[in-house]
Amino acid sequence: MEPNEEGKAEKKFKNFGKRVDDFLVEVNEASERLRQEFEVKLEELKVSAENFRKEAENSERWKEVEENLKKAGDELGNAFKAAFKKKNP
């Protein structure tokens, strides 16, 4: 091999190494951006889950209120029926 050709190979390897280094920097930057986006989305999901949990609790509470009001209405209806029931002689 001539000295000139040896210098070309070294230059190509050096250029290749620089490109690999640049690529790794880009991968690390992309990784950091993705991690930050993931954290934002995770926080959004946590907030959504908490809101859903609160809504579910309120929904269950209102179901219980609705059931109790229905029972009270039935009892009130029975009381009126008993009060105004005609007695048979």
trRosetta pair geometry for C-beta under 8 A, 3 or more apart (Angstrom, degrees):
i j d omega theta_ij theta_ji phi_ij phi_ji
1 5 5.1 -119 -170 79 92 124
1 6 5.5 103 133 -57 124 92
2 5 4.8 93 58 6 82 101
2 6 7.1 -146 95 -7 43 87
3 6 5.5 -54 -148 34 36 115
3 7 6.6 39 154 -21 66 103
4 7 5.8 -55 -157 32 32 112
4 8 6.9 35 147 -22 63 102
5 8 5.5 -49 -152 29 39 115
5 9 6.7 38 152 -18 67 101
6 9 5.9 -52 -152 34 34 110
6 10 6.5 33 151 -17 65 106
7 10 5.7 -54 -147 38 34 112
7 11 6.2 37 153 -22 66 107
8 11 5.6 -56 -149 36 30 113
8 12 6.4 30 152 -19 65 104
9 12 5.7 -53 -147 35 32 110
9 13 6.3 29 154 -15 66 106
10 13 5.8 -55 -146 40 31 109
10 14 6.1 33 153 -21 65 108
11 14 5.6 -53 -145 36 29 113
11 15 6.3 31 153 -19 63 106
12 15 5.7 -54 -146 38 30 111
12 16 6.2 34 152 -20 65 106
13 16 5.4 -50 -143 38 32 114
13 17 6.2 36 154 -22 64 104
14 17 5.7 -51 -148 35 30 113
14 18 6.5 32 151 -20 62 103
15 18 5.7 -51 -150 33 32 112
15 19 6.5 32 151 -18 63 105
16 19 5.7 -56 -151 36 31 112
16 20 6.4 33 151 -19 65 104
17 20 5.6 -52 -148 35 33 112
17 21 6.4 35 152 -20 65 104
18 21 5.6 -52 -150 36 32 114
18 22 6.4 33 151 -18 65 104
19 22 5.6 -51 -145 37 33 112
19 23 6.2 37 152 -22 64 105
20 23 5.5 -53 -148 36 31 115
20 24 6.4 32 153 -20 64 104
21 24 5.8 -55 -150 35 30 110
21 25 6.6 33 151 -20 64 103
22 25 5.6 -52 -152 33 33 113
22 26 6.5 32 150 -17 65 105
23 26 5.7 -55 -151 37 33 111
23 27 6.3 35 151 -21 66 104
24 27 5.5 -48 -144 35 34 114
24 28 6.4 35 155 -19 64 103
25 28 5.8 -56 -151 37 30 111
25 29 6.4 29 152 -17 64 106
26 29 5.7 -54 -146 38 32 111
26 30 6.1 31 155 -17 66 107
27 30 5.8 -55 -145 39 29 110
27 31 6.1 35 153 -24 64 107
28 31 5.5 -52 -146 34 30 116
28 32 6.4 31 154 -19 63 104
29 32 5.7 -54 -150 35 31 111
29 33 6.5 31 152 -17 65 104
30 33 5.7 -53 -147 37 33 111
30 34 6.2 33 154 -18 66 107
31 34 5.8 -56 -147 39 28 110
31 35 6.3 31 153 -22 63 106
32 35 5.6 -51 -146 34 31 113
32 36 6.5 30 155 -17 63 104
33 36 5.8 -57 -151 37 31 110
33 37 6.3 29 153 -16 66 107
34 37 5.6 -54 -144 40 32 111
34 38 6.1 38 154 -23 66 106
35 38 5.6 -52 -147 35 29 114
35 39 6.4 31 153 -20 63 104
36 39 5.7 -52 -149 34 32 112
36 40 6.5 33 152 -18 64 103
37 40 5.7 -53 -149 35 33 112
37 41 6.3 30 154 -15 66 107
38 41 5.8 -57 -146 41 30 109
38 42 6.0 34 153 -23 65 108
39 42 5.5 -52 -143 35 30 115
39 43 6.5 32 155 -19 63 103
40 43 5.9 -55 -152 35 30 110
40 44 6.5 31 150 -19 64 106
41 44 5.5 -53 -149 36 34 114
41 45 6.3 36 152 -19 66 104
42 45 5.7 -53 -149 36 31 112
42 46 6.4 35 150 -22 64 103
43 46 5.5 -50 -148 33 34 114
43 47 6.5 34 153 -18 65 102
44 47 5.8 -54 -151 36 32 110
44 48 6.3 31 151 -17 65 107
45 48 5.5 -54 -144 39 33 113
45 49 6.1 36 155 -22 66 105
46 49 5.7 -53 -146 36 29 112
46 50 6.4 29 154 -19 63 105
47 50 5.8 -55 -149 36 31 110
47 51 6.4 30 152 -17 65 106
48 51 5.7 -54 -147 38 31 111
48 52 6.2 32 153 -20 65 107
49 52 5.6 -53 -146 37 31 113
49 53 6.3 34 153 -22 64 104
50 53 5.6 -51 -147 34 31 113
50 54 6.5 31 153 -18 64 104
51 54 5.8 -55 -149 37 32 111
51 55 6.3 31 153 -18 65 106
52 55 5.7 -55 -147 38 31 111
52 56 6.2 33 153 -21 65 106
53 56 5.7 -54 -148 36 30 112
53 57 6.4 32 153 -20 64 103
54 57 5.7 -52 -149 35 32 111
54 58 6.3 29 153 -15 65 106
55 58 5.7 -55 -147 40 32 110
55 59 6.0 37 152 -24 66 107
56 59 5.4 -51 -144 35 30 116
56 60 6.4 31 155 -18 64 103
57 60 5.8 -54 -150 36 30 109
57 61 6.3 31 151 -20 64 107
58 61 5.4 -53 -146 37 33 114
58 62 6.2 28 156 -16 67 106
59 62 5.9 -57 -146 39 28 105
59 63 6.4 34 151 -23 63 103
60 63 5.5 -50 -149 32 33 114
60 64 6.6 34 152 -19 64 103
61 64 5.7 -54 -155 34 32 112
61 65 6.5 32 147 -18 65 104
62 65 5.3 -47 -144 36 40 115
62 66 6.1 45 153 -22 67 103
63 66 5.6 -53 -148 36 30 113
63 67 6.4 32 153 -19 64 105
64 67 5.8 -53 -148 36 31 111
64 68 6.4 27 155 -15 64 107
65 68 5.9 -59 -148 40 29 108
65 69 6.2 29 154 -18 66 107
66 69 5.8 -55 -146 37 29 110
66 70 6.4 32 154 -21 63 105
67 70 5.7 -54 -150 34 31 113
67 71 6.5 31 152 -18 64 104
68 71 5.6 -51 -148 36 34 112
68 72 6.3 35 152 -19 66 105
69 72 5.5 -52 -145 38 34 112
69 73 6.2 37 153 -21 66 104
70 73 5.6 -52 -148 36 31 113
70 74 6.4 33 152 -20 64 104
71 74 5.7 -53 -149 35 32 112
71 75 6.4 31 152 -18 65 106
72 75 5.7 -54 -148 38 32 112
72 76 6.3 34 152 -20 65 106
73 76 5.6 -54 -145 37 31 112
73 77 6.3 35 153 -20 64 104
74 77 5.6 -53 -149 36 31 113
74 78 6.4 32 152 -18 64 104
75 78 5.6 -52 -148 36 33 112
75 79 6.4 36 151 -22 64 104
76 79 5.5 -50 -148 33 33 114
76 80 6.6 33 153 -17 64 102
77 80 5.8 -53 -149 36 32 109
77 81 6.4 33 152 -20 65 105
78 81 5.6 -53 -147 36 33 113
78 82 6.2 31 155 -18 66 107
79 82 5.8 -56 -147 38 29 109
79 83 6.2 28 154 -20 65 109
80 83 5.6 -56 -143 38 31 111
80 84 6.1 -5 169 10 67 112
81 84 6.7 -76 -139 53 21 85
81 85 5.9 47 158 -60 63 99
82 85 5.7 -30 -141 -7 26 121
